[in-house]
Amino acid sequence: MILLFFPLSLFFLYFSLDLIKNVQVQAILGPTTSMQANFMVHLGEKAQVPIISYSATSPSLNTRSSYFIRATNSQTSQLKVLSSIVHAFGWKQVVPIYADNAYGVGLIPFLIDALQEVDARVPYRSVIPQIATDDQLEKELYKLMTMQTRVFVVHTDTSLGSRIFTKAKEIGMMEKGYVWILTNAMTNLLSSMDSSVLRSMQGVLGIETYVPETKELEEFRVRWKRKFQNVELDVFGLWAHDAAKALAIAIERTWSNESLRFKKRNVSGNSTVDLQTFGVSHNGPKIRKTLSSVRFKGLAGNFSLVEGQRRTETFRIINILNGQGEKGVVGYWTRQNGLVRDLKSRNSSSVNNSSKANLGTILWPGGSTSDPKGWEIPTNEKKLKIGVPVRGGFKEFVEVKQDPRTNRTTFTGYCIEIFEAVMNALPYRVGYELIPFILPNGLSAGTYDELVYQVYLEKFDAVVGDITIRYSRSLFVDFTLPYTESGVSMIVPMEHKRKKNAWVFLKPLTWDLWVTSGFFFIFIGFVIWVLEHRINEEFRGPISRQIGTSFWFSFSTMIFAHREKIISNLARFVVIVWIFVVLILTQSYTASLTSLLTVQQLQPTITDVKQLLRNGDKVGYLEASFVYGILKNLGFHESQLRMYKTQEELDAIFSDKKDNNTIAAAFDEMPYMKLFLKRYCSKYTMIDPTFKTDGFGFVFPKGSPLVQDVSRAILYVTEGENMKKIENKWFGTQSNCTEPNTQFSSNSLGLESFWGLFLITGLSSLFALLIHAAIFFHGQRHIISSSDSDQATIWSRIRLIFRIHDQKDFSAHTFEENVAVIVPSERGQGSNDSVHDVVETIGNTSNLPSPSSYTSHTGRSDFASSPEYGNLNETSAVELTFRYQDIPNTSDAVHEIN
């Protein structure tokens, strides 16, 4: 037997207990509210009887019992839709209005989590008793009017919700700027609400469960109207139909006479309602298991249970357009694609699931079609309390003056004027009151960190001044965009130095440029020797002479004093490029050295933080500044830190010789340091390193809706001409120093300035060597190829190549005038033919395998009297002699490699 449980009274709860115990029903269909379901869940778990609800939506019910089955949506299923809407319009604060019962309270923790995922927060929760009087409602709504937030989510039943909107309309909360969003608890039942209530709800957005239109649904509606003419069919009725059908299918699949019995418990007692006397259903576990596998196309869409509840894939977002309750569909939300304009585009990958462009035109409260910003500054709210820091120095940024006669406080300075310009740039008026962070004795009430923390404690609504944006502070408050440049830098004194020492000539160039230049001098000498050795007598001779000549030629180009004649065109090309590079190097070296020797140099006394730590020097920091923490983290001891308040005091402690209290450097933010250097630029300089910070910003509470608009106004002000006027007013236009030194850099020339020249020189030299090698191998190819390749080794071939290259190239025009062929006047006996052959061989220089040199002169020689050529002295009228060692024996060379 199945118990259909629709009524709400406790009588039927009692009746259901009796039916389970005595009638032994197999399932219960219909606890209509979450409060009823709270009791029924415990009952079903005890008897192992499935409890199927089509309207109890509390998210906690499924977690309490596996026998509770929700044939409807959980309240939490719509939260993704709600958070997507909030994110699409950029609203940062949302106030939920809900009933003070299990139904209303159960959703709020899940709602807060969903909003936090889209960077929105809940600044206030409006809890209204279910039976609240009109006076209570009015008092609560007036309280909401005094707040900045204008986005409200209503999660109540239709009876309480109707009263809320009627009263909101009366007191003026349904005007332009307000946003009202309904959960599906009310939206699904809008058709049953009175028209007078709907007239007060114009412009409200609602999240509605989407039911696809089908032929079966249309036919069911016709039958419903025919039978129940005065009863409106809503989505809960469709869910009830599908739940009954699913339960019927499960009963059919598990039906058996044996399974209808209950197993009795061994418990004594006569009470008919004692839970301990309940039996346990045999068929209940089977029905529960079967229900989880039931699938069919129902009136409300595809029916299936996921983890004990029906899952809805699509919601519809509606907009109440007029007093007749006419609804306009502005979009849909699908689990796969998020917000979409219509369901036809749900498969488009280009749709942004959190963009308001995917929604249609919305009519907001007050008849406006422009998107509300979600917050306002209430006209009846007190002014914003703005905290302002008080300090003794650097009054160009913030200065607080109190008139003892009138007790009036005035605020001036760069930061104050920027804030006023930003407030004036806002598209609406914001009332504020500047309050100094000061003690009764006129001194500062604390550090900047303590001032910022006052916003977190809600003692100030904002803080304005030279407040640096810091990560540690952002944990408690929100910052606007910065309006100044950022960074913590170090300033040190400068001293006059002249570069006069024994090794000053090395200073113009860095060590890497010296090494590179020396290497290229040697390399160019080698390249010229290779290109000139075979054709130029000045690059020949003993090895020591060849090396000396090559290096002498290369290094003499530095002062353009080279005397050797260059014959090869390839060598001339290399020398032209190299002389151009040398010219630039020497001119740059001369200019740099002249500057070092003649110009007065202002050099920083300290160039590195590590140098300060090694020397144990004292350093300074500005009073109440976070820089103190940075210095401690860098490793400075407390005894090394000195605090200063004003620019004059900082200048004084740099030269304070008393008790060894002189500081070697000071650390502070860039705006302070630049202001200091404008005044003392001839004595100090700013050097690296610079520690990264985010500049000055205005402070607001976490989640404040003002942050976004104020940040946008800061951009407007800083990009305009007004910003330059404010800077000139407080900091001046130019420094009084004629040559301000604000950054130290080395005077030495480095390789980075000349590597392009060296690259050109190297490529041109390699290009010349490649061409020379190609010409050489082509000219000697018949000698190299004449050897027996099978017996020749690689090393022997290399030796042959070097041996040939070391010889003179008689085919060059430089040696043509030195070749003399003398024919003897008469031939000697037995030797005339030999001499004739030798002379003809020498005369035909093209047949010589690259001879190195020879000379013609009178006198005796070993070659002339060699047995190989006979005794030439006896038969020659003119003595022909040769230097035997300069005439190569090509046959012997080829024989050697074979």
C-alpha positions in Angstrom: 0.0 0.0 0.0 1.2 3.5 -0.8 0.3 6.4 1.4 -0.4 9.6 -0.5 0.3 12.4 2.1 -0.8 15.9 1.0 -2.3 17.7 4.1 -0.2 19.8 6.5 -1.8 19.2 9.9 -0.2 17.2 12.7 -3.3 14.8 12.5 -2.0 13.3 9.3 1.5 13.0 10.8 0.0 10.9 13.5 -2.0 9.1 10.9 1.1 8.3 8.9 2.7 6.7 12.0 -0.2 4.5 12.5 -0.3 3.5 8.9 3.4 2.5 8.8 3.1 0.5 12.1 -0.3 -1.1 11.7 -1.1 -0.9 7.9 2.6 -1.4 6.9 2.6 0.9 3.9 5.6 0.3 1.5 6.2 4.0 0.6 5.1 7.5 1.4 4.5 10.1 -1.2 4.1 13.7 -0.4 5.5 15.6 2.6 4.9 19.0 1.0 7.2 21.1 3.2 10.7 20.8 4.5 9.4 21.0 8.1 7.1 18.0 7.5 9.9 16.2 5.8 12.2 16.7 8.8 10.0 14.4 10.8 9.2 12.0 8.0 12.9 11.5 7.2 13.4 10.0 10.6 10.3 7.9 10.3 11.3 6.4 7.0 14.8 5.7 8.1 13.5 3.8 11.1 11.1 1.6 9.1 13.2 1.5 5.9 10.2 2.9 4.0 11.1 5.3 1.1 9.8 8.9 1.6 9.3 10.5 -1.8 8.7 14.3 -1.8 8.0 16.5 -4.8 8.1 19.9 -3.0 10.4 19.7 0.1 13.6 21.4 -1.1 15.7 21.9 2.0 19.4 20.9 1.2 19.9 19.1 4.5 17.2 16.5 4.0 19.2 14.1 1.8 22.1 14.0 4.1 20.0 12.7 7.0 18.6 9.6 5.4 19.1 7.4 2.4 15.4 6.6 2.4 14.4 10.2 1.7 14.0 10.7 -2.1 13.5 14.2 -3.5 11.6 14.1 -6.7 12.2 17.8 -7.1 15.1 20.3 -7.1 17.2 21.1 -4.1 17.3 24.7 -3.1 21.0 24.7 -3.8 20.6 23.8 -7.5 19.6 27.4 -8.3 22.5 29.0 -6.5 24.8 28.7 -9.6 22.2 30.7 -11.5 22.0 33.3 -8.9 25.8 33.7 -8.6 26.1 33.9 -12.4 23.7 36.8 -12.5 25.5 38.6 -9.7 28.9 38.1 -11.5 27.5 39.1 -14.9 26.5 42.6 -13.6 29.6 43.0 -11.4 27.7 43.4 -8.1 30.0 43.0 -5.1 27.5 42.9 -2.2 24.2 41.1 -1.8 21.7 41.1 1.1 19.5 38.0 1.4 16.0 38.4 2.9 14.7 35.1 4.2 12.2 33.7 6.6 13.3 32.7 10.1 12.5 29.0 9.8 14.2 25.9 8.6 13.2 26.5 5.0 14.7 30.0 4.9 17.8 29.5 7.1 18.9 26.2 5.4 19.8 27.9 2.2 21.9 30.8 3.5 25.3 29.0 4.2 25.2 27.6 0.6 24.2 31.1 -0.8 27.2 32.8 0.9 29.6 30.2 -0.5 28.2 30.6 -4.0 28.6 34.4 -3.8 32.1 34.2 -2.5 33.1 32.1 -5.6 32.3 35.2 -7.8 34.0 37.6 -5.4 30.7 38.9 -3.9 29.9 39.1 -0.2 27.0 39.3 2.2 27.4 42.4 4.4 24.1 41.8 6.2 21.4 39.1 6.5 17.8 40.2 6.8 16.0 37.6 8.8 12.2 38.1 9.0 9.9 36.1 11.3 7.2 34.1 9.3 4.5 35.9 11.3 6.2 39.3 11.4 3.9 42.3 11.8 3.7 45.2 9.4 5.6 47.4 11.8 8.4 44.8 12.0 8.6 44.6 8.2 8.7 48.3 7.8 11.4 48.7 10.4 13.6 46.1 8.8 13.1 47.5 5.3 14.0 51.0 6.5 17.1 49.6 8.0 18.0 48.2 4.5 17.4 51.6 3.0 20.1 53.1 5.2 22.7 50.7 3.8 24.7 51.1 0.6 23.8 47.7 -0.8 20.9 47.7 -3.3 20.9 44.1 -4.4 18.4 41.9 -2.5 17.7 38.2 -2.8 14.3 37.2 -1.5 13.9 33.6 -0.3 10.5 33.2 1.3 7.2 31.6 0.6 4.6 33.5 -1.4 2.6 34.7 1.7 5.6 36.4 3.4 7.1 37.5 0.1 3.9 39.2 -0.9 3.9 41.3 2.3 7.6 42.2 1.8 7.1 43.6 -1.7 3.9 45.4 -0.8 5.6 47.2 2.0 8.8 47.9 -0.1 6.6 49.6 -2.7 5.1 51.8 0.0 8.4 53.1 1.4 10.1 53.6 -2.0 12.3 50.6 -2.3 11.0 49.7 -5.8 12.6 52.7 -7.4 15.5 53.1 -9.8 18.8 51.7 -8.5 17.3 48.8 -6.6 17.7 45.1 -7.6 15.3 42.4 -6.4 15.9 38.7 -7.3 13.5 35.9 -6.3 14.5 32.3 -5.7 12.4 29.7 -7.5 10.3 29.2 -4.3 8.3 32.3 -5.2 8.9 32.4 -9.0 7.4 29.0 -9.6 4.2 30.2 -7.9 3.8 33.7 -9.4 0.7 32.7 -11.2 -1.1 32.1 -7.9 -0.3 35.5 -6.4 -2.7 38.4 -6.2 -2.5 41.0 -8.9 -2.1 43.8 -6.4 1.1 42.2 -5.2 2.3 41.7 -8.7 1.9 45.4 -9.4 4.3 46.2 -6.6 6.9 43.7 -8.1 7.5 45.4 -11.4 11.2 45.1 -12.4 11.9 42.0 -10.2 14.0 39.2 -11.6 13.1 35.6 -10.8 14.7 32.2 -11.2 12.2 29.7 -12.5 12.4 26.0 -13.1 12.4 25.4 -16.8 9.7 22.9 -18.1 10.0 22.1 -21.8 6.8 22.3 -23.8 5.7 18.9 -25.1 2.6 17.4 -26.6 2.0 15.2 -23.6 2.2 18.3 -21.3 -0.3 20.2 -23.4 -2.8 17.3 -23.3 -2.4 16.9 -19.6 -3.1 20.6 -19.0 -6.3 20.3 -21.1 -7.4 17.3 -18.9 -6.5 19.2 -15.7 -8.5 22.3 -16.6 -11.5 20.1 -17.5 -11.4 18.5 -14.1 -10.0 21.2 -11.9 -11.2 24.5 -13.4 -10.3 26.7 -10.4 -6.9 25.1 -9.6 -3.8 26.4 -11.3 -1.4 23.7 -12.5 2.1 24.7 -11.5 5.5 23.0 -11.6 4.9 21.3 -8.2 1.9 19.5 -9.7 4.0 18.3 -12.6 6.7 17.1 -10.2 4.0 15.3 -8.1 2.8 13.6 -11.3 6.2 12.4 -12.2 7.0 11.3 -8.7 3.8 9.2 -8.5 4.7 7.6 -11.9 8.2 6.8 -10.9 7.0 5.2 -7.6 4.5 3.2 -9.5 7.2 1.9 -11.9 9.4 0.9 -8.9 6.6 -0.9 -7.2 5.8 -2.9 -10.3 9.4 -4.0 -10.7 9.7 -5.1 -7.1 6.2 -6.4 -6.4 5.8 -9.8 -4.7 3.4 -11.0 -1.9 6.3 -12.0 0.3 7.9 -8.5 0.1 4.8 -6.8 1.6 5.5 -8.0 5.1 7.3 -6.1 7.8 9.9 -7.7 10.0 8.9 -7.2 13.7 11.3 -5.8 16.3 11.7 -7.5 19.7 10.5 -4.5 21.7 8.0 -4.5 24.6 5.4 -1.8 25.0 1.7 -1.1 24.1 2.0 2.4 22.6 0.7 2.5 19.1 3.0 5.3 18.1 6.2 4.3 19.8 9.0 4.3 17.1 10.7 1.4 18.9 7.7 -0.9 18.0 8.1 -0.3 14.3 8.8 -3.2 12.0 11.2 -3.0 9.1 9.9 -3.2 5.6 11.2 -6.1 3.5 10.4 -4.3 0.2 11.6 -0.8 1.2 15.3 -1.3 0.3 14.3 -2.8 -3.1 12.0 0.1 -3.9 14.6 2.6 -2.9 17.2 0.9 -5.1 14.8 0.6 -8.0 13.8 4.2 -7.9 17.4 5.3 -8.4 17.4 3.5 -11.8 14.0 4.6 -13.1 14.3 6.7 -16.2 11.5 8.2 -18.3 10.3 11.4 -20.0 7.9 13.0 -17.6 5.7 16.1 -17.8 8.3 18.2 -16.1 11.1 16.9 -18.3 13.4 13.9 -18.2 13.1 12.1 -14.9 16.2 10.6 -13.2 17.5 10.6 -9.7 21.1 11.5 -8.9 22.2 10.9 -5.4 18.6 10.6 -4.2 17.2 13.8 -5.9 15.9 15.0 -9.2 18.4 17.0 -11.2 17.4 19.9 -13.3 19.7 20.9 -16.1 18.1 24.2 -17.1 16.6 27.3 -15.4 14.8 30.2 -16.9 15.4 33.8 -15.8 12.2 35.9 -16.0 11.5 39.6 -15.5 8.1 40.8 -14.1 7.1 43.5 -16.6 3.8 44.9 -15.3 1.1 44.7 -12.7 -0.8 41.9 -14.5 2.1 39.6 -13.8 3.3 39.4 -17.3 6.7 37.7 -17.4 9.4 38.4 -19.9 12.1 35.7 -20.5 15.5 37.5 -20.4 17.6 34.3 -20.6 18.4 30.8 -19.5 21.0 29.1 -17.5 22.2 25.6 -18.4 24.6 23.5 -16.4 26.8 23.1 -19.5 27.0 26.7 -20.8 25.9 28.9 -18.0 23.9 32.1 -19.0 22.6 31.9 -22.6 20.1 34.1 -24.4 18.1 31.2 -25.8 18.5 27.4 -25.7 19.3 27.2 -29.4 22.8 28.7 -28.6 23.6 26.4 -25.7 26.0 24.3 -27.7 28.0 27.4 -28.9 31.5 27.3 -27.4 31.8 31.0 -27.8 29.2 31.9 -25.2 30.5 33.4 -22.0 28.7 31.8 -19.1 29.1 34.9 -16.9 28.4 37.7 -19.3 25.4 40.0 -19.2 25.6 40.2 -23.0 24.0 36.8 -23.0 20.8 38.2 -21.4 18.1 40.2 -23.0 16.9 43.6 -22.1 15.8 43.9 -18.5 13.2 46.3 -17.1 14.4 47.2 -13.6 12.4 48.7 -10.7 11.4 52.3 -11.4 11.0 51.5 -15.1 14.7 51.9 -15.9 16.5 49.8 -18.5 20.0 50.9 -17.5 21.9 48.4 -15.4 22.0 49.3 -11.6 25.4 49.5 -10.1 24.1 47.6 -7.0 24.8 50.2 -4.4 24.1 53.8 -3.5 25.2 56.3 -0.9 21.9 56.8 1.0 20.8 60.4 1.4 19.8 59.8 4.9 23.1 58.2 5.9 25.8 60.0 7.9 28.9 61.2 6.1 31.8 58.8 5.5 34.5 59.0 8.3 37.8 59.4 6.5 41.0 58.8 8.6 44.0 61.0 7.8 47.6 60.3 9.1 49.5 62.9 11.1 53.3 63.2 10.8 55.9 65.8 11.4 57.7 65.8 8.1 57.2 65.6 4.4 54.2 67.9 4.7 54.0 68.2 0.9 52.1 64.9 1.0 49.8 65.3 4.0 49.6 68.2 6.5 47.1 68.5 9.3 46.8 71.9 11.0 44.6 72.7 14.0 43.6 76.2 14.9 43.6 76.5 18.7 41.3 79.5 18.7 38.5 78.1 16.4 39.3 74.4 17.1 39.1 73.9 13.3 41.2 71.3 11.6 42.5 71.9 8.0 43.9 69.2 5.7 46.3 70.0 2.9 48.8 68.3 0.8 49.3 66.3 -2.4 47.4 63.2 -1.3 44.4 65.3 0.1 44.1 67.3 -3.1 44.2 64.1 -5.2 41.5 62.6 -3.1 39.3 65.6 -3.5 39.8 65.6 -7.2 38.9 61.9 -7.3 35.7 62.5 -5.3 34.7 65.3 -7.6 35.2 62.9 -10.6 32.7 60.4 -9.3 29.3 60.3 -11.2 27.5 60.8 -7.9 28.0 62.8 -4.7 29.6 61.2 -1.7 29.6 63.0 1.6 32.6 62.5 3.8 34.4 64.0 6.8 38.2 64.1 7.2 39.2 63.0 10.7 42.9 63.2 11.9 44.4 60.0 13.4 45.7 61.9 16.4 45.9 61.8 20.2 44.5 64.5 22.5 48.1 65.9 22.9 48.4 66.5 19.2 50.7 63.6 18.4 50.0 60.8 16.0 47.9 58.0 17.4 49.9 55.2 15.9 51.7 53.8 12.9 50.3 53.6 9.4 49.5 49.9 9.9 47.5 50.8 13.0 45.7 53.5 11.1 44.8 51.1 8.3 43.6 48.5 10.9 41.0 51.1 12.2 39.1 50.6 8.9 38.9 46.9 9.6 37.6 47.7 13.1 35.0 49.9 11.5 36.2 53.0 13.3 36.9 54.7 10.0 35.0 54.2 6.7 38.2 54.9 4.7 41.7 56.2 5.1 43.3 58.9 2.8 47.0 59.9 2.8 50.4 58.6 1.8 49.3 55.0 2.5 51.3 52.4 0.6 49.5 49.4 -0.9 50.9 46.4 1.0 50.0 42.7 0.9 49.9 42.4 4.7 47.4 45.3 4.8 45.3 44.0 2.0 44.3 41.0 4.2 42.1 43.3 6.2 41.1 46.1 3.8 40.7 46.8 0.1 42.9 49.3 -1.7 42.0 51.4 -4.8 44.4 51.6 -7.7 47.6 53.5 -6.9 48.0 57.1 -7.8 51.8 57.4 -7.4 54.8 55.5 -8.7 56.0 52.7 -6.6 59.2 51.3 -5.2 61.5 51.6 -2.2 65.0 53.0 -3.1 68.2 53.9 -1.4 69.9 57.3 -1.3 73.6 57.8 -0.4 75.9 60.8 -0.2 78.2 61.6 -3.1 81.8 62.6 -2.9 84.2 64.3 -5.4 86.7 61.9 -6.9 89.3 62.3 -9.7 90.5 59.2 -11.5 94.3 59.8 -11.0 96.2 56.7 -10.2 98.8 54.5 -11.9 96.3 52.3 -13.6 93.7 54.8 -14.7 94.4 54.1 -18.3 92.7 50.8 -17.8 89.5 52.3 -16.5 87.9 53.5 -19.8 87.3 49.9 -20.9 85.8 47.0 -19.0 87.8 43.8 -18.7 85.7 41.9 -21.2 86.2 44.6 -23.8 90.0 44.6 -23.2 90.1 40.8 -23.6 88.0 40.9 -26.7 90.0 43.6 -28.3 93.3 41.8 -27.6 91.9 38.6 -29.1 90.9 40.3 -32.3 94.3 42.0 -32.7 95.9 38.6 -32.6 93.2 37.1 -34.9 93.5 39.8 -37.5 97.3 39.3 -37.5 96.8 35.6 -38.2 94.3 36.3 -41.0 96.6 38.7 -42.7 99.6 36.3 -42.5 97.5 33.5 -44.1 96.4 35.7 -46.9 99.8 37.3 -47.6 102.3 34.5 -46.8 102.5 32.8 -50.3 102.7 36.1 -52.3 104.4 38.7 -50.0 108.1 38.6 -49.2 107.5 40.7 -46.1 105.5 37.9 -44.5 108.0 35.2 -45.2 111.3 34.1 -43.7 112.0 32.4 -40.4 109.1 31.5 -38.1 110.0 34.2 -35.5 110.1 36.8 -38.2 106.8 35.8 -39.6 105.1 35.9 -36.2 106.7 39.2 -35.3 105.7 40.7 -38.6 102.1 39.5 -38.3 101.6 40.8 -34.8 103.5 44.0 -35.5 101.2 44.7 -38.5 98.1 44.0 -36.5 98.9 46.1 -33.4 100.4 48.9 -35.4 97.0 49.5 -37.0 96.0 50.9 -33.6 98.0 54.0 -34.3 97.9 53.6 -38.1 101.7 53.0 -38.3 101.9 49.8 -40.3 104.5 49.9 -43.0 104.1 46.4 -44.6 102.7 46.4 -48.1 99.5 44.5 -48.5 99.2 42.7 -51.9 96.2 40.4 -51.7 92.8 42.0 -52.3 91.3 39.8 -49.6 93.8 41.1 -47.1 93.1 44.7 -48.1 89.3 44.0 -47.5 90.0 42.7 -44.0 92.3 45.6 -43.2 89.8 48.2 -44.3 87.1 46.7 -42.0 89.6 46.3 -39.1 90.9 49.9 -39.4 87.3 51.2 -39.2 86.8 49.2 -35.9 90.1 50.3 -34.5 89.3 53.9 -35.3 86.0 53.7 -33.3 87.7 51.9 -30.4 90.6 54.4 -30.1 88.3 57.4 -30.4 86.0 56.1 -27.7 88.9 55.1 -25.5 90.4 58.6 -25.8 87.1 60.3 -25.0 86.5 58.2 -22.0 90.1 58.6 -20.6 89.9 62.3 -21.1 86.7 62.4 -19.1 88.2 60.4 -16.3 91.3 62.6 -16.1 89.8 66.0 -16.5 86.1 66.1 -15.5 85.2 66.3 -11.8 83.4 63.1 -10.9 80.6 62.7 -8.3 80.6 59.2 -7.1 78.3 57.5 -4.5 80.0 56.5 -1.3 78.0 53.2 -1.2 76.9 51.2 -4.2 75.4 48.1 -2.7 73.2 47.0 0.2 75.6 44.1 0.9 78.4 46.7 1.4 76.3 48.3 4.1 75.8 45.0 5.8 79.5 44.0 5.6 80.6 47.3 7.0 78.0 47.4 9.7 77.0 50.9 8.6 73.9 52.7 10.1 71.0 53.4 7.8 68.0 55.7 8.1 64.2 55.2 7.6 61.2 57.4 7.8 59.1 57.5 11.0 56.1 55.1 11.1 57.1 53.6 7.8 56.9 49.9 6.8 60.4 50.3 5.4 61.6 49.5 9.0 60.3 45.9 8.4 62.1 45.6 5.1 65.4 46.7 6.6 65.0 44.1 9.4 64.3 41.4 6.8 67.5 42.4 4.9 69.5 41.7 8.0 70.1 45.1 9.6 70.4 45.0 13.4 68.3 47.3 15.5 71.4 49.3 16.5 72.1 50.1 12.8 68.7 51.7 12.2 68.0 55.5 12.8 64.6 57.1 12.3 64.1 60.5 10.8 61.0 62.7 10.5 61.8 65.5 8.1 64.0 66.2 5.1 66.1 68.5 7.2 66.7 65.8 9.8 67.6 63.3 7.2 70.2 65.7 5.8 71.6 66.3 9.3 72.0 62.7 10.3 74.0 62.0 7.1 76.7 64.4 8.4 76.2 63.8 12.2 79.6 62.9 13.5 78.5 63.0 17.2 78.7 59.6 18.9 79.3 57.9 15.6 75.7 58.3 14.6 76.3 59.1 11.0 74.2 57.1 8.5 75.7 55.8 5.3 72.4 55.4 3.5 68.7 56.1 3.8 65.8 53.9 2.6 62.3 55.1 1.7 59.7 55.1 -1.0 60.3 56.8 -4.4 58.0 59.8 -3.9 59.8 60.8 -0.6 63.2 60.2 -2.1 62.6 62.2 -5.2 61.2 65.1 -3.2 64.4 65.0 -1.0 66.7 64.9 -4.0 64.9 67.9 -5.6 66.2 69.8 -2.6 69.6 68.1 -2.0 70.5 66.7 -5.4 74.1 68.1 -5.3 74.9 66.1 -2.2 73.1 62.8 -2.6 72.1 60.3 -5.3 69.6 57.5 -5.7 71.1 54.1 -6.6 69.9 50.5 -7.0 68.4 48.3 -5.8 64.8 49.4 -5.8 62.4 47.2 -3.8 59.0 46.8 -5.5 55.9 48.3 -3.9 52.5 49.3 -5.4 52.5 53.0 -4.6 50.0 55.1 -2.6 46.3 54.2 -2.6 43.1 54.9 -0.7 41.9 52.5 1.9 38.3 51.1 2.1 36.6 48.2 4.0 36.7 44.8 2.5 34.1 44.5 -0.2 33.3 48.2 -0.3 31.4 49.0 -3.5 33.2 52.4 -3.6 36.5 50.8 -4.5 35.7 50.1 -8.1 34.3 53.6 -8.8 37.0 55.4 -6.9 39.7 53.4 -8.8 38.1 54.3 -12.1 38.0 58.0 -11.0 41.7 57.8 -10.1 42.5 56.7 -13.6 40.5 59.6 -14.9 42.4 62.1 -12.7 45.9 60.7 -13.2 45.5 60.7 -17.0 44.3 64.3 -17.2 45.9 67.6 -17.0 44.7 68.3 -13.5 47.2 65.7 -12.2 50.2 67.6 -13.6 48.9 70.8 -12.0 48.6 69.2 -8.6 52.2 67.8 -8.9 53.6 71.1 -9.9 51.8 72.8 -7.0 53.2 70.6 -4.3 56.5 69.4 -5.8 57.6 72.2 -8.1 58.3 72.0 -11.8 62.1 71.6 -11.9 64.9 70.9 -9.6 67.3 73.8 -8.6 70.2 71.6 -9.5 71.8 72.2 -12.9 73.1 68.7 -13.2 71.1 66.5 -10.8 72.6 63.1 -10.2 69.7 60.7 -9.5 71.2 57.5 -10.7 74.7 56.1 -10.6 76.2 54.2 -13.5 79.7 53.1 -14.5 81.9 55.4 -16.8 83.7 52.4 -18.4 82.8 51.3 -21.9 81.7 47.8 -22.1 81.5 45.0 -24.7 77.8 45.5 -25.1 78.4 48.8 -26.9 80.9 47.3 -29.5 79.9 43.6 -30.0 78.3 44.5 -33.3 81.7 45.9 -34.7 83.5 42.7 -33.6 80.8 40.6 -35.2 81.3 42.4 -38.5 85.1 42.0 -38.3 84.9 38.3 -37.5 82.5 37.6 -40.3 84.4 39.5 -42.9 87.7 37.8 -41.9 86.2 34.3 -42.0 84.7 35.2 -45.4 88.1 36.2 -46.7 89.7 33.0 -45.3 87.0 30.8 -47.0 87.6 32.5 -50.4 91.4 32.1 -50.0 91.0 28.4 -49.1 88.8 27.8 -52.1 91.3 29.5 -54.5 94.2 27.6 -53.0 92.6 24.1 -53.2 91.4 24.8 -56.7 94.9 25.7 -57.8 96.6 22.7 -56.2 93.9 20.1 -57.0 96.2 18.2 -59.5 98.9 17.7 -56.9 96.6 16.7 -54.1 94.6 14.3 -56.4 97.7 12.8 -57.9 98.5 10.8 -54.8 97.3 7.3 -54.3 94.2 7.8 -52.2 94.1 4.2 -51.1 97.5 4.4 -49.4 97.5 8.1 -48.3 96.6 8.9 -44.8 94.7 12.0 -43.7 97.7 13.2 -41.7 100.0 12.9 -44.8 97.5 14.8 -46.9 97.3 17.6 -44.3 101.2 17.8 -44.2 101.3 18.0 -48.0 98.7 20.9 -48.0 100.6 22.8 -45.3 103.9 22.1 -47.1 102.6 23.5 -50.4 101.0 26.5 -48.7 104.3 27.4 -47.1 105.9 27.7 -50.6 105.9 30.8 -52.8 103.2 31.1 -55.3 105.2 31.9 -58.5 102.0 32.4 -60.4 101.5 35.6 -58.5 102.4 38.8 -60.3 104.8 39.8 -57.5 107.3 37.0 -58.5 107.2 37.3 -62.3 110.1 39.8 -62.5 112.3 37.6 -60.3 112.2 34.5 -62.5 115.3 34.5 -64.8 116.0 31.8 -67.4 119.6 31.9 -68.8 120.5 29.7 -71.7 124.2 28.6 -71.7 126.4 29.8 -74.6 127.7 26.4 -75.3 127.0 22.9 -74.1 129.3 20.8 -72.2 130.1 17.3 -73.1 127.5 15.0 -71.8 125.7 17.7 -69.9 124.5 20.2 -72.4 121.1 18.5 -72.8 120.7 18.3 -69.0 121.3 22.0 -68.5 119.0 22.8 -71.4 116.3 20.7 -69.9 116.6 22.4 -66.5 116.5 25.8 -68.0 113.5 25.0 -70.0 111.8 23.6 -66.9 112.5 26.7 -64.9 111.4 28.9 -67.7 108.1 27.2 -67.9 106.9 28.1 -64.4 103.5 26.8 -65.0 104.9 23.2 -65.0 106.4 23.7 -61.5 104.4 22.4 -58.6 104.3 25.7 -56.7 108.0 26.3 -56.2 108.8 28.6 -53.3 111.6 30.7 -54.6 114.7 30.9 -56.7 117.4 33.4 -57.7 119.7 33.8 -60.7 123.3 35.0 -60.1 126.9 34.3 -60.9 129.0 32.1 -58.8 129.1 28.5 -57.7 126.4 26.5 -56.2 125.7 23.0 -54.9 122.9 22.6 -57.3 125.1 23.5 -60.3 127.5 20.8 -59.5 125.1 18.2 -58.5 125.5 14.8 -60.2 121.8 14.9 -61.2 122.3 17.8 -63.6 126.0 17.3 -64.5 128.9 19.7 -64.1 127.4 23.0 -65.4 130.5 25.1 -64.4 132.7 23.8 -67.1 130.4 24.5 -70.1 128.3 27.6 -69.1 129.3 31.1 -70.3 127.0 32.5 -67.6 126.8 30.6 -64.4 123.3 29.5 -63.5 122.9 28.7 -59.8 119.9 27.9 -57.7 119.1 27.5 -54.0 118.6 23.9 -53.9 116.3 23.9 -50.9 113.8 26.3 -52.6 113.2 24.0 -55.6 110.7 21.4 -54.5 110.9 17.9 -55.8 107.2 17.3 -56.4 107.8 13.7 -57.2 109.4 13.1 -53.9 106.5 14.9 -52.1 103.9 12.7 -53.9 106.0 9.7 -53.3 106.1 10.6 -49.6 102.3 10.5 -49.1 102.2 7.2 -51.1 
